[in-house]
Amino acid sequence: MFRILRQRLFGQALADFRNYCESLNPTSKQSRSSFTPGRPQQWIKSGCNFQSGQRFKIFIPPSPMVVKPGDRLNNFCQRLAPEWDSAILTAYKGIDWHKDHPMFQEWCVMVNLGEANFYINSNRSFNLKQAKAGYLWKEAECYRLTDGMIVAYNARHWHCTQVPPMQEKRRMSLIIRRWQPGWEEYICDYIQRLPENWNYI
């Protein structure tokens, strides 16, 4: 359900990775999802709109919402999650209880920058109403994420992240995922005609 990987970033490698993430300027794009309104984020390689059913769309370059990974980042992600399809860089104060979109495969890898508390609950029988009512806290496992830590977890379990106030300006995370088979049919084919400053996600 959750494991800390042996690899981690420290020293100059950690500083270089933070500088690279900041160069992507995730605060220039904000989520329009009803669940994460205003969350600063940047999709890498491919991304989605988190909708369901026929409204679900996947974006790939040249979409203005997605950037291509450079060779260094691509190799880094490939080592952590072979045959990876999508990564999202976020800079935020935290996120409430949720499960990842079912179009993503269950396991993902997170590279953590700054400090945060990560909670995960193995009981999948809870629904969103119960999650909002606070029922998930009782059985939740808590993990302290430190600067440069790399973890893997099953994102189809309920999970959330809380960031200490002193860490809010430094907290970022890169989450690396794989799509489910058949994801290509959801690629949005009109996105390149949208203006460069148009943010849908």
C-alpha atoms as an extended CHARMM CRD file, in Angstrom:
* protein
*
       201  EXT
         1         1  MET       CA              0.0000000000        0.0000000000        0.0000000000  PROA      1               0.0000000000
         2         2  PHE       CA              2.9130000000        2.3650000000        0.8060000000  PROA      2               0.0000000000
         3         3  ARG       CA              6.6550000000        1.9480000000        0.6970000000  PROA      3               0.0000000000
         4         4  ILE       CA              9.6920000000        4.1870000000        0.9490000000  PROA      4               0.0000000000
         5         5  LEU       CA             12.1070000000        3.5870000000       -1.9140000000  PROA      5               0.0000000000
         6         6  ARG       CA             15.8290000000        3.2090000000       -1.3340000000  PROA      6               0.0000000000
         7         7  GLN       CA             16.5690000000        5.9610000000       -3.8060000000  PROA      7               0.0000000000
         8         8  ARG       CA             16.3290000000        9.5010000000       -2.4870000000  PROA      8               0.0000000000
         9         9  LEU       CA             17.6430000000       12.9210000000       -3.4340000000  PROA      9               0.0000000000
        10        10  PHE       CA             20.1230000000       14.7570000000       -1.2370000000  PROA      10              0.0000000000
        11        11  GLY       CA             22.9090000000       17.3170000000       -1.4740000000  PROA      11              0.0000000000
        12        12  GLN       CA             23.5520000000       18.8340000000       -4.8820000000  PROA      12              0.0000000000
        13        13  ALA       CA             21.2080000000       16.3910000000       -6.6340000000  PROA      13              0.0000000000
        14        14  LEU       CA             18.3550000000       17.5920000000       -4.4260000000  PROA      14              0.0000000000
        15        15  ALA       CA             19.2220000000       21.2540000000       -5.0360000000  PROA      15              0.0000000000
        16        16  ASP       CA             19.4350000000       20.6830000000       -8.7950000000  PROA      16              0.0000000000
        17        17  PHE       CA             16.0930000000       18.8780000000       -8.8490000000  PROA      17              0.0000000000
        18        18  ARG       CA             14.3850000000       21.6620000000       -6.9030000000  PROA      18              0.0000000000
        19        19  ASN       CA             15.8340000000       24.2700000000       -9.2500000000  PROA      19              0.0000000000
        20        20  TYR       CA             14.5790000000       22.2850000000      -12.2320000000  PROA      20              0.0000000000
        21        21  CYS       CA             11.0800000000       21.9810000000      -10.7620000000  PROA      21              0.0000000000
        22        22  GLU       CA             10.9960000000       25.7030000000      -10.0160000000  PROA      22              0.0000000000
        23        23  SER       CA             12.0890000000       26.4200000000      -13.6020000000  PROA      23              0.0000000000
        24        24  LEU       CA              8.8900000000       24.7200000000      -14.8050000000  PROA      24              0.0000000000
        25        25  ASN       CA              7.0020000000       27.4460000000      -12.9210000000  PROA      25              0.0000000000
        26        26  PRO       CA              4.0700000000       25.3040000000      -11.7140000000  PROA      26              0.0000000000
        27        27  THR       CA              2.4540000000       28.3690000000      -10.1270000000  PROA      27              0.0000000000
        28        28  SER       CA              1.7340000000       29.7440000000      -13.6180000000  PROA      28              0.0000000000
        29        29  LYS       CA             -0.9470000000       27.0890000000      -14.2020000000  PROA      29              0.0000000000
        30        30  GLN       CA             -3.7550000000       26.3430000000      -11.7950000000  PROA      30              0.0000000000
        31        31  SER       CA             -6.2080000000       23.4990000000      -11.5170000000  PROA      31              0.0000000000
        32        32  ARG       CA             -9.8330000000       24.1370000000      -12.3970000000  PROA      32              0.0000000000
        33        33  SER       CA            -10.9340000000       20.8170000000      -10.9880000000  PROA      33              0.0000000000
        34        34  SER       CA            -13.7090000000       21.1810000000       -8.4240000000  PROA      34              0.0000000000
        35        35  PHE       CA            -11.6410000000       19.0460000000       -6.0580000000  PROA      35              0.0000000000
        36        36  THR       CA             -8.3780000000       20.9970000000       -6.3450000000  PROA      36              0.0000000000
        37        37  PRO       CA             -9.4470000000       24.5170000000       -7.3960000000  PROA      37              0.0000000000
        38        38  GLY       CA             -6.5240000000       26.8730000000       -7.8090000000  PROA      38              0.0000000000
        39        39  ARG       CA             -3.8510000000       24.2460000000       -7.1470000000  PROA      39              0.0000000000
        40        40  PRO       CA             -0.5850000000       25.2170000000       -8.8760000000  PROA      40              0.0000000000
        41        41  GLN       CA              0.4530000000       22.3980000000      -11.1750000000  PROA      41              0.0000000000
        42        42  GLN       CA              2.3300000000       21.4590000000      -14.3300000000  PROA      42              0.0000000000
        43        43  TRP       CA              1.7250000000       18.2840000000      -16.3290000000  PROA      43              0.0000000000
        44        44  ILE       CA              4.7370000000       16.5760000000      -17.8950000000  PROA      44              0.0000000000
        45        45  LYS       CA              4.6220000000       14.2350000000      -20.9320000000  PROA      45              0.0000000000
        46        46  SER       CA              0.8070000000       13.9050000000      -20.7220000000  PROA      46              0.0000000000
        47        47  GLY       CA             -2.0120000000       15.0480000000      -18.4550000000  PROA      47              0.0000000000
        48        48  CYS       CA             -5.7580000000       14.9040000000      -18.0090000000  PROA      48              0.0000000000
        49        49  ASN       CA             -8.7950000000       16.9030000000      -16.9010000000  PROA      49              0.0000000000
        50        50  PHE       CA             -9.8590000000       14.4770000000      -14.1090000000  PROA      50              0.0000000000
        51        51  GLN       CA            -13.3960000000       14.3060000000      -15.5170000000  PROA      51              0.0000000000
        52        52  SER       CA            -15.3690000000       11.0750000000      -15.8060000000  PROA      52              0.0000000000
        53        53  GLY       CA            -17.0710000000        9.1920000000      -18.6230000000  PROA      53              0.0000000000
        54        54  GLN       CA            -17.1160000000       10.8230000000      -22.0430000000  PROA      54              0.0000000000
        55        55  ARG       CA            -15.8490000000       14.1110000000      -20.5960000000  PROA      55              0.0000000000
        56        56  PHE       CA            -12.5100000000       12.5680000000      -19.6550000000  PROA      56              0.0000000000
        57        57  LYS       CA             -9.6750000000       13.8620000000      -21.8530000000  PROA      57              0.0000000000
        58        58  ILE       CA             -5.9420000000       13.2670000000      -21.9910000000  PROA      58              0.0000000000
        59        59  PHE       CA             -3.6410000000       16.0310000000      -23.2160000000  PROA      59              0.0000000000
        60        60  ILE       CA             -0.2540000000       15.5900000000      -24.8640000000  PROA      60              0.0000000000
        61        61  PRO       CA              2.1530000000       18.1070000000      -26.4460000000  PROA      61              0.0000000000
        62        62  PRO       CA              1.6600000000       20.5120000000      -28.1630000000  PROA      62              0.0000000000
        63        63  SER       CA             -1.0920000000       21.1830000000      -25.6310000000  PROA      63              0.0000000000
        64        64  PRO       CA             -0.1790000000       24.2950000000      -23.5970000000  PROA      64              0.0000000000
        65        65  MET       CA             -1.0390000000       22.3680000000      -20.4080000000  PROA      65              0.0000000000
        66        66  VAL       CA              1.7530000000       19.8140000000      -20.9280000000  PROA      66              0.0000000000
        67        67  VAL       CA              5.5220000000       20.1340000000      -21.2630000000  PROA      67              0.0000000000
        68        68  LYS       CA              7.8490000000       17.5920000000      -22.7970000000  PROA      68              0.0000000000
        69        69  PRO       CA             10.3380000000       16.0170000000      -20.3980000000  PROA      69              0.0000000000
        70        70  GLY       CA             13.9930000000       16.6220000000      -21.1100000000  PROA      70              0.0000000000
        71        71  ASP       CA             16.3280000000       13.6440000000      -21.3990000000  PROA      71              0.0000000000
        72        72  ARG       CA             17.4990000000       13.9670000000      -17.8070000000  PROA      72              0.0000000000
        73        73  LEU       CA             13.9990000000       14.0300000000      -16.3290000000  PROA      73              0.0000000000
        74        74  ASN       CA             12.8190000000       11.2770000000      -18.6560000000  PROA      74              0.0000000000
        75        75  ASN       CA             15.6760000000        9.0110000000      -17.5610000000  PROA      75              0.0000000000
        76        76  PHE       CA             15.0410000000        9.8610000000      -13.9050000000  PROA      76              0.0000000000
        77        77  CYS       CA             11.3390000000        8.9940000000      -14.1620000000  PROA      77              0.0000000000
        78        78  GLN       CA             12.1260000000        5.8770000000      -16.1790000000  PROA      78              0.0000000000
        79        79  ARG       CA             14.3580000000        4.5600000000      -13.3930000000  PROA      79              0.0000000000
        80        80  LEU       CA             11.6440000000        5.1190000000      -10.7860000000  PROA      80              0.0000000000
        81        81  ALA       CA              8.6290000000        4.0330000000      -12.8680000000  PROA      81              0.0000000000
        82        82  PRO       CA              9.6300000000        2.1220000000      -16.0150000000  PROA      82              0.0000000000
        83        83  GLU       CA              7.4230000000        2.8920000000      -19.0300000000  PROA      83              0.0000000000
        84        84  TRP       CA              5.9640000000        5.9170000000      -17.2550000000  PROA      84              0.0000000000
        85        85  ASP       CA              3.3070000000        7.9050000000      -19.1090000000  PROA      85              0.0000000000
        86        86  SER       CA              2.5380000000       11.0160000000      -17.0940000000  PROA      86              0.0000000000
        87        87  ALA       CA              3.8840000000       13.1590000000      -14.2720000000  PROA      87              0.0000000000
        88        88  ILE       CA              2.3840000000       16.1060000000      -12.4500000000  PROA      88              0.0000000000
        89        89  LEU       CA              4.3860000000       18.6960000000      -10.5450000000  PROA      89              0.0000000000
        90        90  THR       CA              2.3750000000       20.4160000000       -7.8290000000  PROA      90              0.0000000000
        91        91  ALA       CA              3.1700000000       23.1990000000       -5.3840000000  PROA      91              0.0000000000
        92        92  TYR       CA              0.4780000000       23.3420000000       -2.7550000000  PROA      92              0.0000000000
        93        93  LYS       CA             -0.5050000000       23.3410000000        0.9130000000  PROA      93              0.0000000000
        94        94  GLY       CA             -1.9970000000       19.8590000000        0.8240000000  PROA      94              0.0000000000
        95        95  ILE       CA             -4.9550000000       17.9100000000       -0.5020000000  PROA      95              0.0000000000
        96        96  ASP       CA             -7.9710000000       16.3350000000        1.1700000000  PROA      96              0.0000000000
        97        97  TRP       CA             -8.9450000000       12.6540000000        1.1290000000  PROA      97              0.0000000000
        98        98  HSD       CA             -9.2560000000       11.2870000000       -2.4040000000  PROA      98              0.0000000000
        99        99  LYS       CA             -8.5140000000        8.3680000000       -4.7170000000  PROA      99              0.0000000000
       100       100  ASP       CA             -6.7110000000        8.8220000000       -8.0110000000  PROA      100             0.0000000000
       101       101  HSD       CA             -8.5930000000        8.7310000000      -11.2990000000  PROA      101             0.0000000000
       102       102  PRO       CA             -9.2760000000        5.1080000000      -12.3900000000  PROA      102             0.0000000000
       103       103  MET       CA             -7.6330000000        5.7350000000      -15.7680000000  PROA      103             0.0000000000
       104       104  PHE       CA             -4.3060000000        5.7370000000      -13.9230000000  PROA      104             0.0000000000
       105       105  GLN       CA             -2.7710000000        2.4360000000      -12.8860000000  PROA      105             0.0000000000
       106       106  GLU       CA             -2.9610000000        1.8080000000       -9.1540000000  PROA      106             0.0000000000
       107       107  TRP       CA              0.6490000000        2.3380000000       -8.1270000000  PROA      107             0.0000000000
       108       108  CYS       CA              2.4540000000        5.6370000000       -8.5420000000  PROA      108             0.0000000000
       109       109  VAL       CA              5.7650000000        7.1320000000       -7.4150000000  PROA      109             0.0000000000
       110       110  MET       CA              6.0940000000       10.4700000000       -5.6140000000  PROA      110             0.0000000000
       111       111  VAL       CA              9.2510000000       12.5540000000       -5.3110000000  PROA      111             0.0000000000
       112       112  ASN       CA              8.7750000000       14.8180000000       -2.2970000000  PROA      112             0.0000000000
       113       113  LEU       CA             10.3100000000       18.2680000000       -1.8580000000  PROA      113             0.0000000000
       114       114  GLY       CA              9.9340000000       19.9360000000        1.5240000000  PROA      114             0.0000000000
       115       115  GLU       CA              8.0930000000       18.2620000000        4.3810000000  PROA      115             0.0000000000
       116       116  ALA       CA              4.5630000000       16.9030000000        4.6250000000  PROA      116             0.0000000000
       117       117  ASN       CA              2.4480000000       14.2970000000        6.3780000000  PROA      117             0.0000000000
       118       118  PHE       CA              0.9890000000       11.6580000000        4.0830000000  PROA      118             0.0000000000
       119       119  TYR       CA             -2.0560000000        9.6730000000        5.2230000000  PROA      119             0.0000000000
       120       120  ILE       CA             -3.4240000000        6.5320000000        3.5950000000  PROA      120             0.0000000000
       121       121  ASN       CA             -6.3520000000        4.2740000000        4.5060000000  PROA      121             0.0000000000
       122       122  SER       CA             -6.5320000000        0.6900000000        3.2530000000  PROA      122             0.0000000000
       123       123  ASN       CA            -10.3130000000        0.4460000000        3.7010000000  PROA      123             0.0000000000
       124       124  ARG       CA            -11.6890000000        1.0040000000        0.1910000000  PROA      124             0.0000000000
       125       125  SER       CA            -15.3110000000        0.5980000000        1.2750000000  PROA      125             0.0000000000
       126       126  PHE       CA            -15.6020000000        4.2280000000        2.4100000000  PROA      126             0.0000000000
       127       127  ASN       CA            -17.3370000000        6.6410000000        0.0440000000  PROA      127             0.0000000000
       128       128  LEU       CA            -16.6700000000       10.3300000000       -0.5680000000  PROA      128             0.0000000000
       129       129  LYS       CA            -19.4020000000       11.4540000000        1.8220000000  PROA      129             0.0000000000
       130       130  GLN       CA            -17.8380000000        9.4100000000        4.6200000000  PROA      130             0.0000000000
       131       131  ALA       CA            -14.4030000000       10.7380000000        3.7180000000  PROA      131             0.0000000000
       132       132  LYS       CA            -15.6080000000       14.3320000000        3.9980000000  PROA      132             0.0000000000
       133       133  ALA       CA            -17.2550000000       13.4860000000        7.3250000000  PROA      133             0.0000000000
       134       134  GLY       CA            -13.8890000000       12.4340000000        8.7420000000  PROA      134             0.0000000000
       135       135  TYR       CA            -14.3960000000        8.6760000000        9.0540000000  PROA      135             0.0000000000
       136       136  LEU       CA            -11.0900000000        7.8580000000        7.3500000000  PROA      136             0.0000000000
       137       137  TRP       CA             -8.8510000000        9.3670000000       10.0160000000  PROA      137             0.0000000000
       138       138  LYS       CA             -9.4910000000        6.6060000000       12.5550000000  PROA      138             0.0000000000
       139       139  GLU       CA             -7.8980000000        3.8320000000       10.4820000000  PROA      139             0.0000000000
       140       140  ALA       CA             -5.3910000000        5.9600000000        8.5780000000  PROA      140             0.0000000000
       141       141  GLU       CA             -1.6600000000        5.3190000000        8.5750000000  PROA      141             0.0000000000
       142       142  CYS       CA              0.5460000000        8.4220000000        8.7010000000  PROA      142             0.0000000000
       143       143  TYR       CA              3.9620000000        8.7760000000        7.0790000000  PROA      143             0.0000000000
       144       144  ARG       CA              6.2370000000       11.7840000000        7.4790000000  PROA      144             0.0000000000
       145       145  LEU       CA              7.6790000000       12.8490000000        4.1370000000  PROA      145             0.0000000000
       146       146  THR       CA             11.0430000000       14.5870000000        4.2620000000  PROA      146             0.0000000000
       147       147  ASP       CA             12.9270000000       16.6440000000        1.6950000000  PROA      147             0.0000000000
       148       148  GLY       CA             14.1160000000       14.4570000000       -1.1830000000  PROA      148             0.0000000000
       149       149  MET       CA             12.2220000000       11.3400000000       -0.0960000000  PROA      149             0.0000000000
       150       150  ILE       CA             10.8720000000        9.0850000000       -2.8660000000  PROA      150             0.0000000000
       151       151  VAL       CA              7.8960000000        6.8480000000       -2.1130000000  PROA      151             0.0000000000
       152       152  ALA       CA              5.5370000000        4.5160000000       -3.9560000000  PROA      152             0.0000000000
       153       153  TYR       CA              1.9180000000        3.9760000000       -2.9810000000  PROA      153             0.0000000000
       154       154  ASN       CA             -1.3530000000        2.5160000000       -4.1880000000  PROA      154             0.0000000000
       155       155  ALA       CA             -3.3020000000        5.6060000000       -5.1940000000  PROA      155             0.0000000000
       156       156  ARG       CA             -6.5950000000        3.7230000000       -5.4500000000  PROA      156             0.0000000000
       157       157  HSD       CA             -6.6660000000        3.7160000000       -1.6550000000  PROA      157             0.0000000000
       158       158  TRP       CA             -7.9670000000        6.8090000000        0.0940000000  PROA      158             0.0000000000
       159       159  HSD       CA             -5.0710000000        9.1890000000        0.7780000000  PROA      159             0.0000000000
       160       160  CYS       CA             -4.4050000000       12.8130000000        1.6530000000  PROA      160             0.0000000000
       161       161  THR       CA             -1.4930000000       15.1520000000        2.3590000000  PROA      161             0.0000000000
       162       162  GLN       CA             -1.0670000000       17.8460000000        4.9920000000  PROA      162             0.0000000000
       163       163  VAL       CA              1.7520000000       20.3880000000        4.8820000000  PROA      163             0.0000000000
       164       164  PRO       CA              3.0470000000       22.2230000000        7.9890000000  PROA      164             0.0000000000
       165       165  PRO       CA              2.5510000000       26.0180000000        7.6670000000  PROA      165             0.0000000000
       166       166  MET       CA              6.3070000000       26.6560000000        7.7740000000  PROA      166             0.0000000000
       167       167  GLN       CA              6.7800000000       24.3440000000        4.7650000000  PROA      167             0.0000000000
       168       168  GLU       CA              4.0460000000       25.6900000000        2.5020000000  PROA      168             0.0000000000
       169       169  LYS       CA              6.3700000000       27.8040000000        0.3610000000  PROA      169             0.0000000000
       170       170  ARG       CA              8.8960000000       24.9790000000       -0.1040000000  PROA      170             0.0000000000
       171       171  ARG       CA              6.5520000000       22.0380000000       -0.5500000000  PROA      171             0.0000000000
       172       172  MET       CA              6.3990000000       20.5230000000       -4.0290000000  PROA      172             0.0000000000
       173       173  SER       CA              5.8720000000       17.0080000000       -5.2850000000  PROA      173             0.0000000000
       174       174  LEU       CA              6.3640000000       15.1980000000       -8.5670000000  PROA      174             0.0000000000
       175       175  ILE       CA              3.9760000000       12.2690000000       -8.9780000000  PROA      175             0.0000000000
       176       176  ILE       CA              4.8330000000        9.7910000000      -11.7340000000  PROA      176             0.0000000000
       177       177  ARG       CA              2.1200000000        7.5390000000      -13.1470000000  PROA      177             0.0000000000
       178       178  ARG       CA              1.2190000000        5.0570000000      -15.8690000000  PROA      178             0.0000000000
       179       179  TRP       CA             -2.0530000000        5.0510000000      -17.8020000000  PROA      179             0.0000000000
       180       180  GLN       CA             -4.3510000000        2.0680000000      -18.0190000000  PROA      180             0.0000000000
       181       181  PRO       CA             -4.3220000000        0.1560000000      -21.3430000000  PROA      181             0.0000000000
       182       182  GLY       CA             -6.3950000000        1.8950000000      -24.0050000000  PROA      182             0.0000000000
       183       183  TRP       CA             -5.6260000000        5.4010000000      -22.8050000000  PROA      183             0.0000000000
       184       184  GLU       CA             -4.8180000000        6.5930000000      -26.3340000000  PROA      184             0.0000000000
       185       185  GLU       CA             -8.5080000000        6.7560000000      -27.2720000000  PROA      185             0.0000000000
       186       186  TYR       CA             -8.9730000000        9.6220000000      -24.7960000000  PROA      186             0.0000000000
       187       187  ILE       CA             -6.3310000000       11.8940000000      -26.2970000000  PROA      187             0.0000000000
       188       188  CYS       CA             -7.8280000000       15.2940000000      -27.0210000000  PROA      188             0.0000000000
       189       189  ASP       CA             -7.3450000000       16.0880000000      -30.7160000000  PROA      189             0.0000000000
       190       190  TYR       CA             -8.3510000000       19.7560000000      -30.7230000000  PROA      190             0.0000000000
       191       191  ILE       CA             -6.2910000000       21.1240000000      -27.8860000000  PROA      191             0.0000000000
       192       192  GLN       CA             -3.5180000000       22.5470000000      -30.0960000000  PROA      192             0.0000000000
       193       193  ARG       CA             -5.9550000000       25.0980000000      -31.5100000000  PROA      193             0.0000000000
       194       194  LEU       CA             -6.5310000000       26.6960000000      -28.1050000000  PROA      194             0.0000000000
       195       195  PRO       CA             -4.6970000000       29.9130000000      -27.1590000000  PROA      195             0.0000000000
       196       196  GLU       CA             -1.4320000000       29.4570000000      -25.2810000000  PROA      196             0.0000000000
       197       197  ASN       CA             -2.7350000000       31.0950000000      -22.0890000000  PROA      197             0.0000000000
       198       198  TRP       CA             -5.8780000000       28.9580000000      -21.8650000000  PROA      198             0.0000000000
       199       199  ASN       CA             -5.9090000000       26.7450000000      -18.7710000000  PROA      199             0.0000000000
       200       200  TYR       CA             -8.5380000000       24.0300000000      -18.6050000000  PROA      200             0.0000000000
       201       201  ILE       CA             -7.1460000000       21.7490000000      -15.9350000000  PROA      201             0.0000000000
